[in-house]
Amino acid sequence: GCDANFRDLNVGKLDMIMLDYPGPDAESIQGQWRGLEAMRKDGGVTSLAVSNFSPAQLDVVLKSGGGRPTVNQLPLGVGYKTKQNAELLRENKKRNVLVQAWSPLRVLNSGALSACAAVGKQYGKTPQQIALKWILAKGATYTCQTTSRQHFQEDIDVFDFELSAKDLAFLDGE
């Protein structure tokens, strides 16, 4: 099945492939991970990732004897499940798995946008840029989707400033 997909995609090797959702139990997760590991072993993919994995589900993968996921994609953003996300960031870091926020701008509520706008004024940045910089300051990365060249440029124009500890605490709701 994988070889046919590679032929259809017209690629020889993928940089990364992601297991989007964990199976319902440890046995299913181990089976899914073995399939990805086989792809890596056969040279079809360089690195493996997961999405929406809890710490316990990551442990199932880590105890399977195979490799470690490079990335765990999670919903993460300013004001979004703040305490839960702080715990997930800690737990992934303990396991040496990088968190990548998926659709981080879609999880922003009006309160988070207002907070980001207030912080953004002092840096000359949009609320969205502040939200993305917050993710980076938390030690995570992000992936965004846009069809707008302007939005794409804004999404990557976040490396010329640092948020202060005071700003981070404000955005954390502290």
C-alpha positions as CSV (number, residue, x, y, z in Angstrom):
1,G,0.0,0.0,0.0
2,C,2.8,2.5,0.9
3,D,4.7,1.8,-2.3
4,A,1.6,2.6,-4.4
5,N,1.0,5.8,-2.4
6,F,4.6,6.9,-3.1
7,R,4.2,6.2,-6.8
8,D,0.9,8.1,-6.8
9,L,2.6,11.0,-5.1
10,N,5.6,10.8,-7.4
11,V,8.1,11.0,-4.6
12,G,10.9,8.7,-3.7
13,K,11.1,9.6,0.0
14,L,9.1,11.7,2.4
15,D,10.7,13.9,5.0
16,M,8.0,13.0,7.6
17,I,4.8,11.0,7.9
18,M,2.3,11.5,10.7
19,L,0.0,9.2,12.4
20,D,-3.0,11.6,12.7
21,Y,-5.0,9.9,15.4
22,P,-4.1,7.2,17.9
23,G,-5.9,3.9,17.7
24,P,-8.4,3.1,20.5
25,D,-6.1,0.9,22.6
26,A,-2.4,0.1,23.2
27,E,-2.4,-2.8,20.8
28,S,-3.8,-0.7,17.9
29,I,-1.3,2.1,18.6
30,Q,1.6,-0.4,18.6
31,G,0.3,-1.8,15.3
32,Q,0.0,1.6,13.7
33,W,3.5,2.6,14.9
34,R,5.1,-0.7,13.6
35,G,3.7,0.2,10.2
36,L,5.3,3.6,10.2
37,E,8.5,2.1,11.6
38,A,8.6,-0.3,8.6
39,M,8.3,2.6,6.2
40,R,11.2,4.4,7.9
41,K,13.3,1.2,7.9
42,D,12.6,0.6,4.2
43,G,13.9,4.2,3.5
44,G,10.6,5.6,2.5
45,V,10.5,8.3,5.2
46,T,13.1,10.1,7.2
47,S,11.1,10.9,10.4
48,L,7.9,9.9,12.1
49,A,5.4,12.0,13.9
50,V,2.1,11.7,15.7
51,S,-0.9,14.0,16.2
52,N,-3.3,14.3,19.1
53,F,-1.4,11.8,21.3
54,S,-1.8,12.0,25.1
55,P,1.2,11.4,27.3
56,A,0.0,7.8,27.9
57,Q,-0.4,7.2,24.2
58,L,3.1,8.5,23.6
59,D,4.3,6.1,26.2
60,V,2.8,3.2,24.3
61,V,4.8,4.2,21.3
62,L,8.0,4.8,23.3
63,K,7.7,1.4,25.0
64,S,7.2,-0.4,21.7
65,G,10.9,-0.6,21.1
66,G,10.9,1.4,18.0
67,G,11.9,4.9,17.4
68,R,10.7,8.1,19.0
69,P,8.2,10.4,17.3
70,T,9.9,13.6,16.2
71,V,6.7,15.7,16.6
72,N,3.3,15.5,18.3
73,Q,0.9,17.9,16.7
74,L,-1.6,19.3,19.1
75,P,-4.2,22.0,19.3
76,L,-2.3,24.8,21.1
77,G,-2.9,28.5,21.3
78,V,-3.2,31.6,23.5
79,G,-6.1,31.1,25.9
80,Y,-6.9,27.6,24.6
81,K,-7.1,25.0,27.4
82,T,-4.2,26.8,29.0
83,K,-3.6,24.5,32.0
84,Q,-4.1,21.4,30.0
85,N,-1.7,22.6,27.3
86,A,1.0,23.6,29.8
87,E,0.9,20.0,31.1
88,L,1.0,18.6,27.6
89,L,4.0,20.8,26.7
90,R,5.8,19.6,29.9
91,E,5.0,15.9,29.2
92,N,6.1,16.0,25.6
93,K,9.3,17.7,26.5
94,K,10.0,15.0,29.1
95,R,9.7,12.5,26.4
96,N,11.9,14.5,24.0
97,V,9.0,15.0,21.5
98,L,8.5,18.4,19.9
99,V,5.0,19.9,20.1
100,Q,3.7,21.5,16.9
101,A,0.5,23.5,17.1
102,W,-1.9,22.7,14.3
103,S,-4.3,25.5,13.2
104,P,-3.1,27.7,16.1
105,L,-5.0,30.8,14.9
106,R,-8.3,29.0,14.7
107,V,-8.3,28.3,18.4
108,L,-8.1,31.9,19.4
109,N,-11.2,33.2,21.0
110,S,-12.1,36.9,21.2
111,G,-10.4,37.3,24.7
112,A,-7.2,35.8,23.4
113,L,-7.3,38.0,20.3
114,S,-7.8,41.1,22.4
115,A,-4.9,40.2,24.7
116,C,-2.7,39.5,21.7
117,A,-3.7,42.8,20.1
118,A,-2.7,44.7,23.3
119,V,0.7,43.0,23.4
120,G,1.2,43.4,19.7
121,K,0.9,47.2,19.8
122,Q,4.2,47.6,21.6
123,Y,6.0,45.4,19.1
124,G,4.2,46.6,16.0
125,K,2.9,43.1,15.4
126,T,-0.6,41.7,14.6
127,P,-2.5,39.7,17.2
128,Q,-1.9,36.6,15.1
129,Q,1.9,37.2,15.1
130,I,1.8,37.6,18.9
131,A,-0.1,34.3,19.1
132,L,2.4,32.5,17.0
133,K,5.4,34.0,18.9
134,W,3.8,32.8,22.1
135,I,3.8,29.3,20.7
136,L,7.5,29.6,19.9
137,A,8.2,31.0,23.4
138,K,6.6,27.9,24.9
139,G,9.2,25.8,23.1
140,A,6.8,24.5,20.4
141,T,6.5,25.1,16.7
142,Y,3.4,25.7,14.6
143,T,1.9,25.0,11.2
144,C,-0.5,27.4,9.5
145,Q,-2.6,27.2,6.4
146,T,-3.4,30.2,4.2
147,T,-4.0,31.1,0.6
148,S,-3.0,34.7,1.2
149,R,0.6,35.8,0.5
150,Q,0.2,38.6,3.1
151,H,-0.9,36.2,5.8
152,F,1.9,33.7,4.9
153,Q,4.5,36.5,5.3
154,E,2.9,37.6,8.6
155,D,3.0,34.0,9.8
156,I,6.8,33.8,9.4
157,D,7.6,37.4,10.4
158,V,7.9,36.5,14.1
159,F,11.6,36.1,14.5
160,D,12.6,39.7,14.9
161,F,11.4,40.2,18.5
162,E,11.0,38.4,21.8
163,L,8.0,38.5,24.2
164,S,8.9,39.7,27.7
165,A,8.2,37.5,30.7
166,K,5.5,40.0,31.7
167,D,3.9,39.7,28.2
168,L,4.0,35.9,28.4
169,A,2.4,35.9,31.9
170,F,-0.3,38.3,30.6
171,L,-1.0,36.0,27.6
172,D,-1.1,33.0,29.9
173,G,-3.8,34.7,31.9
174,E,-1.7,35.1,35.1
